Amino acid sequence: MLLPVLSMSVFVVGASEFMLAAMLDPLTVAFDTNSVGVAWLISSYAFAYAVAAPFLGYLSDRIDRSRLLLIALLSFAIDGAGIAFSPTLGIAIALRIFGGLASAVIIPASFALISEVVPRARHASAMGAVMLGMTLGIALGPATAGMLSAWVGWRAPFLLMSTGCIVLFLIGTATMRTMPKRQPILATHEARGFRWLGNPSITRPLLAKGLWNGTGVSAFLLSGEVLRQRYQLDVSHVGISVSAFGIGLGIGNVSVGKLRRLIGSEERSLIVVTSLLIVSVMAFHLLSLPLFGALVCLATWGAALGASAPLATTVLAERAGRDKGVVLASAETLNNVVILSVVPIASVMPASGTVAIATAVFAVGLGIGAGLTLYDAVKG
């Protein structure tokens, strides 16, 4: 039951984070504010997650990781229920920060637990299966939230997520009692803290993943506008078109184990999928393709990211040793930092008609990340 519990845990995080995209209007009315005010519910969550993740990862390496994950699930349940009944926007934002802290535990701790409990040969496929939960949450969260908001009210999606976390907490409590207990590291020689920052075998793949993953996600966030301008699509058709990326993402998640077995190692597999990522992103932006060709690029792009993320996470968890919690959490933070840096720069370019410059921004991020991945495989 461990993998289903972890998969559903990250599903809840993905759904809760992205469902606000479909709820901006009802939240604006509910809290008597404007779109800028409601946007703070998104920004405060992301900021809390990015800042707190390394420190909470550090903590998870030094106490019972499974117990911390259960506490985070319960905290996420409180966050959802609290927002649903918040009397003011300020209280809702504070609770959203609380939810960001819980998410900063759930995702890295889930992948760290996989590396500790699942046999080494199954790490990549297990991480792909759990990441599929995140993919489904991102894909289904906005649609589910939109329907529930229209049919029941804006509180319903938050209460649904809260209930789901409580159920996962109860199932997880029973499941994790049967797991082998990891000896916490407190003041031993293994408690290295942040000294892993001086280890190139960890920082190199960490930086590489942050660059190609963060840049790949950033390029996708702006792909809808490219489709709209290039093919004169309306909003509904853009939404349907970009779903090709989500389909590819899921395919990459479920096929990563087979890919790893076919190629022989995570490092060599990463060379293949990051190369595929660069080709698909550049083809989408630079070639005059028919709409079908652009959708194929989006699907390939998603599949490359869907496979590369669990492969890179497996590499980081393996090399981090007893510091895997803080290392995986730092990878999440770096990914968010790259997205927050690339999106504002690149988003200005299509609006001004200079798409080639935006493409150059993506090419630099992806190219450096893929180059570091290649160098790491050679060094390894």
FENTA-V123667 format. One record per residue. RES is the residue in three letters. SS is DSSP state (h for helix, s for strand, l for the rest). PSI is psi in whole degrees, -180 to 180 (NA if undefined). D_FIRST is the distance of its C-alpha to the first C-alpha in Angstrom with 1 decimal. Layout:
RES/SS/PSI/D_FIRST, RES/SS/PSI/D_FIRST
This chain:
MET/l/-9/0.0, LEU/h/-50/3.8, LEU/h/-43/5.7, PRO/h/-39/5.5, VAL/h/-45/6.3, LEU/h/-40/8.7, SER/h/-43/10.1, MET/h/-29/10.8, SER/h/-47/12.3, VAL/h/-25/14.7, PHE/h/-46/15.3, VAL/h/-41/16.7, VAL/h/-48/18.8, GLY/h/-43/20.2, ALA/h/-43/21.0, SER/h/-36/22.6, GLU/h/-42/24.6, PHE/h/-12/26.1, MET/h/-20/26.5, LEU/h/-22/29.6, ALA/h/-28/31.4, ALA/h/2/31.7, MET/l/11/32.7, LEU/h/-43/35.6, ASP/h/-51/38.3, PRO/h/-32/36.9, LEU/h/-36/36.0, THR/h/-43/39.6, VAL/h/-43/41.0, ALA/h/-39/38.7, PHE/l/8/39.6, ASP/l/55/43.2, THR/l/-166/43.0, ASN/l/-177/43.3, SER/h/-32/41.0, VAL/h/-43/41.6, GLY/h/-44/40.4, VAL/h/-31/37.2, ALA/h/-25/36.6, TRP/h/-25/36.3, LEU/h/-31/32.9, ILE/h/-47/31.7, SER/h/-42/33.7, SER/h/-39/32.9, TYR/h/-50/29.2, ALA/h/-41/29.6, PHE/h/-45/32.1, ALA/h/-42/30.0, TYR/h/-51/27.0, ALA/h/-42/29.2, VAL/h/-41/31.2, ALA/h/-22/28.6, ALA/h/-49/25.8, PRO/h/-38/27.5, PHE/h/-37/28.3, LEU/h/-33/24.9, GLY/h/-41/23.4, TYR/h/-43/26.1, LEU/h/-40/25.0, SER/h/-23/21.3, ASP/l/-14/22.6, ARG/l/-3/24.5, ILE/l/-177/22.3, ASP/l/110/18.7, ARG/h/-40/16.9, SER/h/-38/13.6, ARG/h/-38/16.0, LEU/h/-38/18.0, LEU/h/-42/15.1, LEU/h/-40/14.6, ILE/h/-40/18.3, ALA/h/-39/18.5, LEU/h/-42/16.2, LEU/h/-38/18.6, SER/h/-39/21.5, PHE/h/-34/20.6, ALA/h/-42/20.5, ILE/h/-40/24.0, ASP/h/-49/25.2, GLY/h/-47/24.5, ALA/h/-37/26.1, GLY/h/-42/28.9, ILE/h/-39/29.9, ALA/h/-29/30.0, PHE/l/21/32.7, SER/l/131/34.4, PRO/l/-22/38.1, THR/l/162/39.1, LEU/h/-38/38.0, GLY/h/-43/38.3, ILE/h/-39/35.8, ALA/h/-40/33.4, ILE/h/-42/33.9, ALA/h/-41/33.3, LEU/h/-34/30.0, ARG/h/-36/29.1, ILE/h/-43/29.8, PHE/h/-42/27.5, GLY/h/-35/24.8, GLY/h/-38/25.6, LEU/h/-41/25.2, ALA/h/-42/21.7, SER/h/-35/20.8, ALA/h/-16/22.4, VAL/h/-45/19.8, ILE/h/-49/16.6, ILE/h/-55/17.2, PRO/h/-38/18.5, ALA/h/-35/16.2, SER/h/-46/13.1, PHE/h/-33/14.9, ALA/h/-39/16.2, LEU/h/-38/12.9, ILE/h/-46/12.1, SER/h/-21/15.6, GLU/h/-27/15.2, VAL/h/-39/12.0, VAL/l/141/11.9, PRO/l/145/15.1, ARG/h/-40/18.0, ALA/h/-19/18.8, ARG/h/7/15.5, HIS/h/-51/15.9, ALA/h/-46/17.8, SER/h/-37/15.7, ALA/h/-42/12.4, MET/h/-35/14.5, GLY/h/-40/16.0, ALA/h/-41/12.8, VAL/h/-40/12.1, MET/h/-26/15.8, LEU/h/-34/15.8, GLY/h/-43/14.2, MET/h/-43/17.2, THR/h/-46/19.5, LEU/h/-36/18.6, GLY/h/-43/19.1, ILE/h/-40/22.4, ALA/h/-42/23.4, LEU/h/-23/22.6, GLY/h/-56/23.2, PRO/h/-42/27.0, ALA/h/-45/27.4, THR/h/-44/25.3, ALA/h/-40/27.1, GLY/h/-44/30.4, MET/h/-44/30.1, LEU/h/-39/28.9, SER/h/-39/31.7, ALA/h/-37/34.2, TRP/h/-37/33.2, VAL/l/-42/32.1, GLY/l/162/33.1, TRP/l/-21/32.1, ARG/h/-26/30.1, ALA/h/-46/27.6, PRO/h/-40/25.5, PHE/h/-41/25.2, LEU/h/-35/24.4, LEU/h/-45/21.7, MET/h/-40/20.0, SER/h/-45/20.5, THR/h/-41/19.0, GLY/h/-41/15.9, CYS/h/-38/15.6, ILE/h/-44/16.1, VAL/h/-45/13.4, LEU/h/-37/10.9, PHE/h/-45/12.7, LEU/h/-45/12.3, ILE/h/-42/8.6, GLY/h/-37/8.3, THR/h/-44/11.1, ALA/h/-40/9.6, THR/h/-45/6.4, MET/h/-11/9.0, ARG/l/-25/11.5, THR/l/-5/10.2, MET/l/149/10.5, PRO/l/137/14.1, LYS/l/131/16.3, ARG/l/134/18.3, GLN/l/116/21.9, PRO/l/147/23.1, ILE/l/120/26.2, LEU/l/-73/29.0, ALA/l/25/32.5, THR/l/174/31.9, HIS/l/-16/33.4, GLU/l/-15/29.9, ALA/l/83/29.9, ARG/l/-9/31.7, GLY/l/-123/31.2, PHE/l/19/32.5, ARG/h/-16/34.5, TRP/h/-18/32.2, LEU/h/-22/34.3, GLY/h/6/36.9, ASN/l/106/34.9, PRO/h/-29/35.6, SER/h/-16/32.8, ILE/h/-48/30.4, THR/h/-29/32.7, ARG/h/-54/33.7, PRO/h/-26/30.4, LEU/h/-48/29.5, LEU/h/-40/32.8, ALA/h/-48/32.5, LYS/h/-43/29.1, GLY/h/-39/30.4, LEU/h/-55/33.5, TRP/h/-32/32.3, ASN/h/-47/29.1, GLY/h/-41/31.0, THR/h/-39/34.0, GLY/h/-42/32.1, VAL/h/-41/30.4, SER/h/-44/33.9, ALA/h/-38/35.6, PHE/h/-40/33.2, LEU/h/-25/33.8, LEU/l/-1/37.5, SER/h/-32/37.2, GLY/h/-40/37.6, GLU/h/-37/41.0, VAL/h/-45/42.0, LEU/h/-42/41.2, ARG/h/-46/43.1, GLN/h/-40/46.2, ARG/h/-38/46.3, TYR/h/8/45.7, GLN/l/49/46.9, LEU/l/149/43.7, ASP/l/179/43.2, VAL/h/-44/40.1, SER/h/-40/38.3, HIS/h/-32/38.8, VAL/h/-45/37.8, GLY/h/-42/34.4, ILE/h/-40/33.9, SER/h/-45/35.1, VAL/h/-11/32.8, SER/h/-18/29.8, ALA/h/-36/30.4, PHE/h/-45/29.1, GLY/h/-38/25.7, ILE/h/-45/25.5, GLY/h/-39/26.3, LEU/h/-45/23.8, GLY/h/-40/21.0, ILE/h/-43/22.5, GLY/h/-40/22.7, ASN/h/-46/19.0, VAL/h/-18/18.0, SER/h/-2/20.9, VAL/h/-36/20.7, GLY/h/-44/19.2, LYS/h/-39/22.0, LEU/h/-45/24.5, ARG/h/-42/23.8, ARG/h/-36/24.1, LEU/h/-43/27.3, ILE/h/-31/29.0, GLY/l/-22/27.8, SER/l/158/26.8, GLU/h/-39/25.4, GLU/h/-45/28.9, ARG/h/-36/30.7, SER/h/-37/28.2, LEU/h/-35/28.8, ILE/h/-43/32.5, VAL/h/-50/32.1, VAL/h/-32/29.9, THR/h/-32/31.9, SER/h/-42/35.0, LEU/h/-37/33.7, LEU/h/-48/32.9, ILE/h/-46/36.5, VAL/h/-45/38.1, SER/h/-41/36.3, VAL/h/-45/37.0, MET/h/-39/40.6, ALA/h/-41/41.2, PHE/h/-42/40.0, HIS/h/-30/42.3, LEU/h/-27/45.3, LEU/l/146/45.8, SER/l/79/47.5, LEU/l/153/44.9, PRO/l/166/44.8, LEU/h/-41/42.0, PHE/h/-42/40.0, GLY/h/-39/40.3, ALA/h/-38/39.1, LEU/h/-36/36.0, VAL/h/-41/35.3, CYS/h/-44/35.7, LEU/h/-43/33.2, ALA/h/-42/30.6, THR/h/-42/31.2, TRP/h/-47/31.2, GLY/h/-43/27.8, ALA/h/-39/26.4, ALA/h/-45/27.9, LEU/h/-38/26.3, GLY/h/-30/22.9, ALA/h/-38/23.1, SER/h/-35/25.0, ALA/h/-50/22.8, PRO/h/-32/19.7, LEU/h/-47/22.3, ALA/h/-37/24.2, THR/h/-38/21.3, THR/h/-44/20.4, VAL/h/-47/24.1, LEU/h/-44/24.3, ALA/h/-38/21.3, GLU/h/-43/22.7, ARG/h/-23/26.2, ALA/h/-22/25.6, GLY/h/-128/24.4, ARG/h/-6/24.0, ASP/h/20/25.1, LYS/h/-32/22.2, GLY/h/-50/21.4, VAL/h/-33/25.0, VAL/h/-47/25.5, LEU/h/-36/22.6, ALA/h/-39/23.7, SER/h/-33/27.3, ALA/h/-39/26.4, GLU/h/-42/25.2, THR/h/-46/28.4, LEU/h/-40/30.6, ASN/h/-45/29.1, ASN/h/-37/30.1, VAL/h/-42/33.5, VAL/h/-43/34.3, ILE/h/-46/33.4, LEU/h/-22/35.5, SER/h/-43/38.3, VAL/h/-43/38.4, VAL/h/-48/38.0, PRO/h/-36/41.1, ILE/h/-50/43.2, ALA/h/-29/42.3, SER/h/-24/42.3, VAL/h/-29/46.0, MET/h/-51/46.9, PRO/h/-35/46.2, ALA/h/-31/47.9, SER/h/1/51.0, GLY/l/2/51.0, THR/l/68/50.3, VAL/h/-32/47.1, ALA/h/-35/48.0, ILE/h/-40/47.7, ALA/h/-41/44.2, THR/h/-37/43.3, ALA/h/-38/44.9, VAL/h/-46/42.7, PHE/h/-40/39.6, ALA/h/-39/41.1, VAL/h/-49/41.7, GLY/h/-48/38.2, LEU/h/-41/36.6, GLY/h/-45/39.2, ILE/h/-43/39.0, GLY/h/-46/35.2, ALA/h/-36/35.4, GLY/h/-42/38.2, LEU/h/-37/36.3, THR/h/-44/33.4, LEU/h/-46/36.0, TYR/h/-40/37.7, ASP/h/-41/34.5, ALA/h/-39/33.8, VAL/h/-45/37.3, LYS/h/-36/37.3, GLY/l/NA/34.1
